[in-house]
Amino acid sequence: MFDKLGIGGVVGLLLLLAGILLVAWENLLIAAGIALVLAGLGLVVRALVTGVMRQFGMF
């Protein structure tokens, strides 16, 4: 999976995790909420990309 992301994607993922950990250091409940929002956003983006790829016959 990481080979498909490239170096920019891996760095972005690490920064995302570092940000959630920084928030969790201060307040665990808010960090959990942010993590859930980001997971939901990721699922929505994945569904949109899959739908567009199906329309173009690429998937």
All heavy atoms as TSV, in Angstrom:
chain	resi	resn	atom	element	x	y	z
A	1	MET	N	N	0.819	-1.184	0.000
A	1	MET	CA	C	0.000	0.000	0.000
A	1	MET	C	C	0.865	1.250	0.000
A	1	MET	O	O	0.560	2.216	-0.682
A	1	MET	CB	C	-0.904	0.000	1.222
A	1	MET	CG	C	-1.810	1.211	1.301
A	1	MET	SD	S	-2.864	1.193	2.734
A	1	MET	CE	C	-2.042	2.401	3.737
A	2	PHE	N	N	1.945	1.250	0.771
A	2	PHE	CA	C	2.765	2.446	0.880
A	2	PHE	C	C	3.499	2.760	-0.420
A	2	PHE	O	O	3.800	3.918	-0.684
A	2	PHE	CB	C	3.756	2.311	2.036
A	2	PHE	CG	C	3.088	2.326	3.385
A	2	PHE	CD1	C	3.169	1.230	4.217
A	2	PHE	CD2	C	2.379	3.431	3.808
A	2	PHE	CE1	C	2.552	1.234	5.453
A	2	PHE	CE2	C	1.755	3.454	5.038
A	2	PHE	CZ	C	1.837	2.347	5.869
A	3	ASP	N	N	3.772	1.734	-1.242
A	3	ASP	CA	C	4.451	1.993	-2.509
A	3	ASP	C	C	3.544	2.736	-3.488
A	3	ASP	O	O	4.028	3.462	-4.344
A	3	ASP	CB	C	4.962	0.695	-3.119
A	3	ASP	CG	C	3.863	-0.318	-3.365
A	3	ASP	OD1	O	2.817	-0.220	-2.699
A	3	ASP	OD2	O	4.056	-1.215	-4.196
A	4	LYS	N	N	2.235	2.596	-3.352
A	4	LYS	CA	C	1.302	3.316	-4.220
A	4	LYS	C	C	1.131	4.768	-3.795
A	4	LYS	O	O	0.759	5.605	-4.606
A	4	LYS	CB	C	-0.062	2.625	-4.211
A	4	LYS	CG	C	-0.048	1.266	-4.853
A	4	LYS	CD	C	-1.402	0.645	-4.853
A	4	LYS	CE	C	-1.342	-0.754	-5.439
A	4	LYS	NZ	N	-2.631	-1.409	-5.421
A	5	LEU	N	N	1.403	5.091	-2.526
A	5	LEU	CA	C	1.251	6.455	-2.040
A	5	LEU	C	C	2.376	7.367	-2.508
A	5	LEU	O	O	2.153	8.543	-2.748
A	5	LEU	CB	C	1.210	6.467	-0.507
A	5	LEU	CG	C	-0.056	5.981	0.159
A	5	LEU	CD1	C	0.122	5.971	1.657
A	5	LEU	CD2	C	-1.237	6.833	-0.225
A	6	GLY	N	N	3.561	6.847	-2.605
A	6	GLY	CA	C	4.702	7.679	-2.938
A	6	GLY	C	C	5.238	8.362	-1.688
A	6	GLY	O	O	4.676	8.252	-0.596
A	7	ILE	N	N	6.312	9.096	-1.851
A	7	ILE	CA	C	6.951	9.731	-0.708
A	7	ILE	C	C	6.065	10.837	-0.120
A	7	ILE	O	O	6.006	11.009	1.101
A	7	ILE	CB	C	8.359	10.255	-1.077
A	7	ILE	CG1	C	9.120	10.698	0.170
A	7	ILE	CG2	C	8.280	11.388	-2.068
A	7	ILE	CD1	C	9.567	9.572	1.016
A	8	GLY	N	N	5.382	11.574	-0.971
A	8	GLY	CA	C	4.502	12.640	-0.484
A	8	GLY	C	C	3.340	12.098	0.334
A	8	GLY	O	O	2.961	12.674	1.354
A	9	GLY	N	N	2.787	10.988	-0.093
A	9	GLY	CA	C	1.688	10.379	0.636
A	9	GLY	C	C	2.106	9.832	1.977
A	9	GLY	O	O	1.385	9.955	2.968
A	10	VAL	N	N	3.288	9.231	2.028
A	10	VAL	CA	C	3.786	8.683	3.286
A	10	VAL	C	C	4.076	9.806	4.271
A	10	VAL	O	O	3.722	9.727	5.455
A	10	VAL	CB	C	5.039	7.807	3.053
A	10	VAL	CG1	C	5.668	7.406	4.356
A	10	VAL	CG2	C	4.668	6.576	2.238
A	11	VAL	N	N	4.696	10.890	3.784
A	11	VAL	CA	C	4.967	12.033	4.661
A	11	VAL	C	C	3.662	12.653	5.144
A	11	VAL	O	O	3.523	13.010	6.313
A	11	VAL	CB	C	5.850	13.068	3.934
A	11	VAL	CG1	C	5.946	14.361	4.727
A	11	VAL	CG2	C	7.224	12.504	3.681
A	12	GLY	N	N	2.687	12.767	4.266
A	12	GLY	CA	C	1.389	13.298	4.657
A	12	GLY	C	C	0.703	12.437	5.705
A	12	GLY	O	O	0.106	12.953	6.652
A	13	LEU	N	N	0.799	11.133	5.542
A	13	LEU	CA	C	0.215	10.209	6.513
A	13	LEU	C	C	0.897	10.334	7.865
A	13	LEU	O	O	0.239	10.345	8.914
A	13	LEU	CB	C	0.307	8.771	5.995
A	13	LEU	CG	C	-0.389	7.692	6.807
A	13	LEU	CD1	C	-1.877	7.955	6.870
A	13	LEU	CD2	C	-0.117	6.335	6.218
A	14	LEU	N	N	2.222	10.462	7.858
A	14	LEU	CA	C	2.954	10.631	9.109
A	14	LEU	C	C	2.608	11.955	9.793
A	14	LEU	O	O	2.454	12.015	11.017
A	14	LEU	CB	C	4.456	10.539	8.860
A	14	LEU	CG	C	4.987	9.158	8.513
A	14	LEU	CD1	C	6.465	9.240	8.151
A	14	LEU	CD2	C	4.756	8.181	9.645
A	15	LEU	N	N	2.458	13.018	9.021
A	15	LEU	CA	C	2.057	14.302	9.593
A	15	LEU	C	C	0.645	14.248	10.169
A	15	LEU	O	O	0.367	14.829	11.217
A	15	LEU	CB	C	2.149	15.406	8.538
A	15	LEU	CG	C	3.546	15.860	8.166
A	15	LEU	CD1	C	3.490	16.828	6.998
A	15	LEU	CD2	C	4.232	16.495	9.353
A	16	LEU	N	N	-0.234	13.529	9.482
A	16	LEU	CA	C	-1.596	13.358	9.977
A	16	LEU	C	C	-1.609	12.635	11.321
A	16	LEU	O	O	-2.275	13.068	12.265
A	16	LEU	CB	C	-2.414	12.580	8.944
A	16	LEU	CG	C	-3.869	12.331	9.258
A	16	LEU	CD1	C	-4.650	13.605	9.043
A	16	LEU	CD2	C	-4.398	11.235	8.381
A	17	LEU	N	N	-0.856	11.556	11.412
A	17	LEU	CA	C	-0.776	10.811	12.666
A	17	LEU	C	C	-0.118	11.628	13.771
A	17	LEU	O	O	-0.551	11.583	14.927
A	17	LEU	CB	C	-0.023	9.503	12.452
A	17	LEU	CG	C	-0.752	8.450	11.627
A	17	LEU	CD1	C	0.161	7.264	11.373
A	17	LEU	CD2	C	-2.030	8.021	12.304
A	18	ALA	N	N	0.907	12.399	13.412
A	18	ALA	CA	C	1.567	13.242	14.405
A	18	ALA	C	C	0.609	14.307	14.940
A	18	ALA	O	O	0.607	14.610	16.138
A	18	ALA	CB	C	2.805	13.891	13.805
A	19	GLY	N	N	-0.215	14.854	14.066
A	19	GLY	CA	C	-1.191	15.852	14.499
A	19	GLY	C	C	-2.226	15.260	15.442
A	19	GLY	O	O	-2.582	15.878	16.456
A	20	ILE	N	N	-2.711	14.074	15.128
A	20	ILE	CA	C	-3.699	13.426	16.006
A	20	ILE	C	C	-3.058	13.089	17.351
A	20	ILE	O	O	-3.678	13.263	18.406
A	20	ILE	CB	C	-4.298	12.185	15.324
A	20	ILE	CG1	C	-5.180	12.611	14.159
A	20	ILE	CG2	C	-5.116	11.367	16.313
A	20	ILE	CD1	C	-5.729	11.473	13.342
A	21	LEU	N	N	-1.811	12.632	17.330
A	21	LEU	CA	C	-1.123	12.328	18.584
A	21	LEU	C	C	-0.901	13.581	19.425
A	21	LEU	O	O	-1.010	13.539	20.652
A	21	LEU	CB	C	0.204	11.633	18.309
A	21	LEU	CG	C	0.099	10.188	17.862
A	21	LEU	CD1	C	1.473	9.662	17.454
A	21	LEU	CD2	C	-0.504	9.322	18.938
A	22	LEU	N	N	-0.616	14.689	18.767
A	22	LEU	CA	C	-0.428	15.947	19.490
A	22	LEU	C	C	-1.721	16.398	20.160
A	22	LEU	O	O	-1.713	16.838	21.309
A	22	LEU	CB	C	0.087	17.019	18.527
A	22	LEU	CG	C	0.485	18.350	19.124
A	22	LEU	CD1	C	1.669	18.155	20.052
A	22	LEU	CD2	C	0.836	19.326	18.026
A	23	VAL	N	N	-2.831	16.250	19.458
A	23	VAL	CA	C	-4.127	16.591	20.047
A	23	VAL	C	C	-4.466	15.605	21.163
A	23	VAL	O	O	-4.988	15.995	22.215
A	23	VAL	CB	C	-5.232	16.612	18.968
A	23	VAL	CG1	C	-6.599	16.779	19.584
A	23	VAL	CG2	C	-4.972	17.734	17.974
A	24	ALA	N	N	-4.154	14.324	20.964
A	24	ALA	CA	C	-4.453	13.304	21.973
A	24	ALA	C	C	-3.657	13.539	23.247
A	24	ALA	O	O	-4.117	13.194	24.343
A	24	ALA	CB	C	-4.157	11.911	21.433
A	25	TRP	N	N	-2.486	14.130	23.117
A	25	TRP	CA	C	-1.675	14.438	24.286
A	25	TRP	C	C	-2.433	15.392	25.199
A	25	TRP	O	O	-2.367	15.298	26.422
A	25	TRP	CB	C	-0.371	15.086	23.835
A	25	TRP	CG	C	0.622	15.327	24.911
A	25	TRP	CD1	C	0.485	16.204	25.937
A	25	TRP	CD2	C	1.864	14.689	25.084
A	25	TRP	NE1	N	1.595	16.170	26.723
A	25	TRP	CE2	C	2.462	15.246	26.222
A	25	TRP	CE3	C	2.544	13.723	24.368
A	25	TRP	CZ2	C	3.705	14.846	26.661
A	25	TRP	CZ3	C	3.783	13.343	24.812
A	25	TRP	CH2	C	4.346	13.889	25.948
A	26	GLU	N	N	-3.200	16.297	24.582
A	26	GLU	CA	C	-3.935	17.302	25.354
A	26	GLU	C	C	-5.323	16.788	25.762
A	26	GLU	O	O	-5.733	16.947	26.899
A	26	GLU	CB	C	-4.053	18.571	24.510
A	26	GLU	CG	C	-4.366	19.817	25.261
A	26	GLU	CD	C	-3.347	20.159	26.334
A	26	GLU	OE1	O	-2.137	19.965	26.128
A	26	GLU	OE2	O	-3.795	20.601	27.397
A	27	ASN	N	N	-6.066	16.201	24.815
A	27	ASN	CA	C	-7.429	15.762	25.105
A	27	ASN	C	C	-7.743	14.543	24.238
A	27	ASN	O	O	-7.866	14.650	23.012
A	27	ASN	CB	C	-8.426	16.888	24.832
A	27	ASN	CG	C	-9.800	16.583	25.386
A	27	ASN	OD1	O	-10.181	15.431	25.499
A	27	ASN	ND2	N	-10.537	17.621	25.717
A	28	LEU	N	N	-7.917	13.410	24.868
A	28	LEU	CA	C	-8.117	12.151	24.152
A	28	LEU	C	C	-9.460	12.108	23.421
A	28	LEU	O	O	-9.560	11.581	22.311
A	28	LEU	CB	C	-8.009	10.986	25.129
A	28	LEU	CG	C	-7.921	9.601	24.531
A	28	LEU	CD1	C	-6.718	9.499	23.614
A	28	LEU	CD2	C	-7.860	8.560	25.613
A	29	LEU	N	N	-10.497	12.685	24.004
A	29	LEU	CA	C	-11.827	12.643	23.388
A	29	LEU	C	C	-11.868	13.457	22.100
A	29	LEU	O	O	-12.445	13.017	21.095
A	29	LEU	CB	C	-12.868	13.164	24.387
A	29	LEU	CG	C	-14.322	13.029	23.981
A	29	LEU	CD1	C	-14.667	11.563	23.792
A	29	LEU	CD2	C	-15.223	13.652	25.017
A	30	ILE	N	N	-11.242	14.614	22.090
A	30	ILE	CA	C	-11.213	15.431	20.877
A	30	ILE	C	C	-10.392	14.732	19.797
A	30	ILE	O	O	-10.760	14.743	18.617
A	30	ILE	CB	C	-10.663	16.838	21.184
A	30	ILE	CG1	C	-11.654	17.591	22.070
A	30	ILE	CG2	C	-10.400	17.616	19.905
A	30	ILE	CD1	C	-11.175	18.924	22.551
A	31	ALA	N	N	-9.286	14.104	20.179
A	31	ALA	CA	C	-8.467	13.373	19.212
A	31	ALA	C	C	-9.246	12.212	18.588
A	31	ALA	O	O	-9.121	11.954	17.395
A	31	ALA	CB	C	-7.201	12.862	19.874
A	32	ALA	N	N	-10.045	11.538	19.382
A	32	ALA	CA	C	-10.867	10.448	18.844
A	32	ALA	C	C	-11.886	10.985	17.850
A	32	ALA	O	O	-12.126	10.369	16.802
A	32	ALA	CB	C	-11.564	9.711	19.980
A	33	GLY	N	N	-12.465	12.131	18.154
A	33	GLY	CA	C	-13.414	12.753	17.227
A	33	GLY	C	C	-12.752	13.151	15.922
A	33	GLY	O	O	-13.305	12.929	14.836
A	34	ILE	N	N	-11.571	13.736	16.005
A	34	ILE	CA	C	-10.844	14.119	14.795
A	34	ILE	C	C	-10.500	12.875	13.974
A	34	ILE	O	O	-10.621	12.881	12.745
A	34	ILE	CB	C	-9.572	14.911	15.162
A	34	ILE	CG1	C	-9.951	16.277	15.732
A	34	ILE	CG2	C	-8.659	15.080	13.954
A	34	ILE	CD1	C	-8.784	17.059	16.281
A	35	ALA	N	N	-10.075	11.812	14.623
A	35	ALA	CA	C	-9.737	10.574	13.917
A	35	ALA	C	C	-10.962	9.998	13.206
A	35	ALA	O	O	-10.868	9.530	12.068
A	35	ALA	CB	C	-9.153	9.559	14.882
A	36	LEU	N	N	-12.121	10.042	13.855
A	36	LEU	CA	C	-13.350	9.541	13.220
A	36	LEU	C	C	-13.751	10.393	12.024
A	36	LEU	O	O	-14.181	9.866	10.988
A	36	LEU	CB	C	-14.490	9.488	14.236
A	36	LEU	CG	C	-14.407	8.371	15.269
A	36	LEU	CD1	C	-15.507	8.541	16.307
A	36	LEU	CD2	C	-14.501	7.020	14.595
A	37	VAL	N	N	-13.617	11.700	12.148
A	37	VAL	CA	C	-13.947	12.592	11.028
A	37	VAL	C	C	-13.023	12.323	9.851
A	37	VAL	O	O	-13.475	12.243	8.701
A	37	VAL	CB	C	-13.861	14.071	11.473
A	37	VAL	CG1	C	-13.868	15.002	10.284
A	37	VAL	CG2	C	-14.999	14.409	12.417
A	38	LEU	N	N	-11.732	12.160	10.111
A	38	LEU	CA	C	-10.791	11.888	9.026
A	38	LEU	C	C	-11.033	10.529	8.386
A	38	LEU	O	O	-10.902	10.382	7.166
A	38	LEU	CB	C	-9.358	11.989	9.544
A	38	LEU	CG	C	-8.892	13.408	9.880
A	38	LEU	CD1	C	-7.532	13.364	10.532
A	38	LEU	CD2	C	-8.876	14.267	8.648
A	39	ALA	N	N	-11.383	9.538	9.177
A	39	ALA	CA	C	-11.695	8.217	8.623
A	39	ALA	C	C	-12.945	8.291	7.744
A	39	ALA	O	O	-12.982	7.708	6.652
A	39	ALA	CB	C	-11.886	7.206	9.745
A	40	GLY	N	N	-13.952	8.997	8.193
A	40	GLY	CA	C	-15.163	9.164	7.391
A	40	GLY	C	C	-14.892	9.916	6.103
A	40	GLY	O	O	-15.398	9.558	5.031
A	41	LEU	N	N	-14.077	10.950	6.185
A	41	LEU	CA	C	-13.710	11.706	4.991
A	41	LEU	C	C	-12.943	10.832	4.008
A	41	LEU	O	O	-13.181	10.894	2.797
A	41	LEU	CB	C	-12.868	12.921	5.386
A	41	LEU	CG	C	-12.460	13.857	4.270
A	41	LEU	CD1	C	-13.684	14.494	3.627
A	41	LEU	CD2	C	-11.525	14.919	4.802
A	42	GLY	N	N	-12.065	9.999	4.517
A	42	GLY	CA	C	-11.332	9.080	3.651
A	42	GLY	C	C	-12.248	8.102	2.940
A	42	GLY	O	O	-12.065	7.816	1.756
A	43	LEU	N	N	-13.248	7.591	3.638
A	43	LEU	CA	C	-14.203	6.670	3.018
A	43	LEU	C	C	-15.038	7.357	1.948
A	43	LEU	O	O	-15.324	6.774	0.897
A	43	LEU	CB	C	-15.105	6.048	4.082
A	43	LEU	CG	C	-14.428	5.041	5.002
A	43	LEU	CD1	C	-15.395	4.623	6.113
A	43	LEU	CD2	C	-13.949	3.832	4.232
A	44	VAL	N	N	-15.421	8.601	2.192
A	44	VAL	CA	C	-16.199	9.351	1.201
A	44	VAL	C	C	-15.363	9.607	-0.047
A	44	VAL	O	O	-15.829	9.413	-1.177
A	44	VAL	CB	C	-16.720	10.680	1.806
A	44	VAL	CG1	C	-17.265	11.590	0.731
A	44	VAL	CG2	C	-17.774	10.405	2.852
A	45	VAL	N	N	-14.117	10.017	0.132
A	45	VAL	CA	C	-13.231	10.266	-1.012
A	45	VAL	C	C	-13.005	8.979	-1.795
A	45	VAL	O	O	-13.026	8.979	-3.030
A	45	VAL	CB	C	-11.907	10.888	-0.543
A	45	VAL	CG1	C	-10.877	10.896	-1.654
A	45	VAL	CG2	C	-12.140	12.292	-0.019
A	46	ARG	N	N	-12.806	7.885	-1.093
A	46	ARG	CA	C	-12.597	6.598	-1.775
A	46	ARG	C	C	-13.826	6.216	-2.604
A	46	ARG	O	O	-13.703	5.763	-3.742
A	46	ARG	CB	C	-12.294	5.518	-0.749
A	46	ARG	CG	C	-12.073	4.167	-1.364
A	46	ARG	CD	C	-11.727	3.127	-0.324
A	46	ARG	NE	N	-11.556	1.837	-0.942
A	46	ARG	CZ	C	-11.941	0.713	-0.395
A	46	ARG	NH1	N	-12.483	0.710	0.798
A	46	ARG	NH2	N	-11.762	-0.426	-1.010
A	47	ALA	N	N	-15.010	6.405	-2.045
A	47	ALA	CA	C	-16.233	6.080	-2.774
A	47	ALA	C	C	-16.395	6.980	-3.995
A	47	ALA	O	O	-16.805	6.512	-5.066
A	47	ALA	CB	C	-17.439	6.213	-1.853
A	48	LEU	N	N	-16.067	8.263	-3.858
A	48	LEU	CA	C	-16.178	9.177	-4.999
A	48	LEU	C	C	-15.193	8.810	-6.107
A	48	LEU	O	O	-15.551	8.787	-7.288
A	48	LEU	CB	C	-15.934	10.616	-4.541
A	48	LEU	CG	C	-17.042	11.263	-3.735
A	48	LEU	CD1	C	-16.594	12.615	-3.207
A	48	LEU	CD2	C	-18.297	11.404	-4.560
A	49	VAL	N	N	-13.965	8.503	-5.741
A	49	VAL	CA	C	-12.957	8.138	-6.740
A	49	VAL	C	C	-13.337	6.834	-7.427
A	49	VAL	O	O	-13.211	6.705	-8.644
A	49	VAL	CB	C	-11.559	8.047	-6.082
A	49	VAL	CG1	C	-10.554	7.402	-7.019
A	49	VAL	CG2	C	-11.087	9.421	-5.652
A	50	THR	N	N	-13.825	5.873	-6.669
A	50	THR	CA	C	-14.253	4.604	-7.259
A	50	THR	C	C	-15.410	4.818	-8.226
A	50	THR	O	O	-15.439	4.231	-9.314
A	50	THR	CB	C	-14.661	3.613	-6.155
A	50	THR	OG1	O	-13.554	3.430	-5.277
A	50	THR	CG2	C	-15.059	2.272	-6.738
A	51	GLY	N	N	-16.363	5.666	-7.854
A	51	GLY	CA	C	-17.490	5.950	-8.732
A	51	GLY	C	C	-17.060	6.622	-10.023
A	51	GLY	O	O	-17.546	6.275	-11.121
A	52	VAL	N	N	-16.158	7.573	-9.943
A	52	VAL	CA	C	-15.665	8.251	-11.147
A	52	VAL	C	C	-14.876	7.279	-12.018
A	52	VAL	O	O	-15.025	7.290	-13.250
A	52	VAL	CB	C	-14.798	9.478	-10.754
A	52	VAL	CG1	C	-14.064	10.037	-11.954
A	52	VAL	CG2	C	-15.667	10.546	-10.123
A	53	MET	N	N	-14.085	6.428	-11.402
A	53	MET	CA	C	-13.314	5.458	-12.188
A	53	MET	C	C	-14.239	4.464	-12.895
A	53	MET	O	O	-13.967	4.047	-14.023
A	53	MET	CB	C	-12.316	4.732	-11.298
A	53	MET	CG	C	-11.160	5.606	-10.882
A	53	MET	SD	S	-10.009	4.799	-9.771
A	53	MET	CE	C	-9.315	3.551	-10.833
A	54	ARG	N	N	-15.334	4.070	-12.240
A	54	ARG	CA	C	-16.292	3.172	-12.887
A	54	ARG	C	C	-16.961	3.830	-14.071
A	54	ARG	O	O	-17.238	3.192	-15.082
A	54	ARG	CB	C	-17.349	2.733	-11.880
A	54	ARG	CG	C	-16.903	1.603	-11.029
A	54	ARG	CD	C	-18.049	0.976	-10.276
A	54	ARG	NE	N	-17.527	-0.023	-9.361
A	54	ARG	CZ	C	-17.955	-0.201	-8.138
A	54	ARG	NH1	N	-18.929	0.534	-7.662
A	54	ARG	NH2	N	-17.423	-1.130	-7.376
A	55	GLN	N	N	-17.252	5.144	-13.967
A	55	GLN	CA	C	-17.890	5.837	-15.073
A	55	GLN	C	C	-16.998	5.874	-16.317
A	55	GLN	O	O	-17.479	5.834	-17.425
A	55	GLN	CB	C	-18.236	7.277	-14.674
A	55	GLN	CG	C	-19.481	7.376	-13.827
A	55	GLN	CD	C	-19.831	8.822	-13.524
A	55	GLN	OE1	O	-18.970	9.695	-13.507
A	55	GLN	NE2	N	-21.101	9.055	-13.279
A	56	PHE	N	N	-15.703	5.965	-16.088
A	56	PHE	CA	C	-14.771	5.988	-17.198
A	56	PHE	C	C	-14.310	4.596	-17.599
A	56	PHE	O	O	-13.462	4.467	-18.488
A	56	PHE	CB	C	-13.559	6.866	-16.860
A	56	PHE	CG	C	-13.877	8.331	-16.823
A	56	PHE	CD1	C	-13.799	9.025	-15.637
A	56	PHE	CD2	C	-14.242	9.006	-17.970
A	56	PHE	CE1	C	-14.099	10.378	-15.582
A	56	PHE	CE2	C	-14.551	10.348	-17.941
A	56	PHE	CZ	C	-14.470	11.035	-16.752
A	57	GLY	N	N	-14.843	3.569	-16.963
A	57	GLY	CA	C	-14.513	2.205	-17.316
A	57	GLY	C	C	-13.120	1.774	-16.889
A	57	GLY	O	O	-12.547	0.862	-17.472
A	58	MET	N	N	-12.589	2.410	-15.877
A	58	MET	CA	C	-11.229	2.112	-15.440
A	58	MET	C	C	-11.203	1.147	-14.258
A	58	MET	O	O	-10.145	0.740	-13.814
A	58	MET	CB	C	-10.508	3.401	-15.062
A	58	MET	CG	C	-10.368	4.362	-16.209
A	58	MET	SD	S	-9.742	5.956	-15.700
A	58	MET	CE	C	-8.086	5.565	-15.263
A	59	PHE	N	N	-12.360	0.792	-13.740
A	59	PHE	CA	C	-12.400	-0.040	-12.557
A	59	PHE	C	C	-13.462	-1.090	-12.683
A	59	PHE	O	O	-14.532	-0.904	-13.119
A	59	PHE	CB	C	-12.661	0.837	-11.333
A	59	PHE	CG	C	-12.482	0.123	-10.023
A	59	PHE	CD1	C	-11.228	-0.276	-9.602
A	59	PHE	CD2	C	-13.572	-0.135	-9.221
A	59	PHE	CE1	C	-11.067	-0.899	-8.392
A	59	PHE	CE2	C	-13.420	-0.758	-8.005
A	59	PHE	CZ	C	-12.155	-1.141	-7.591
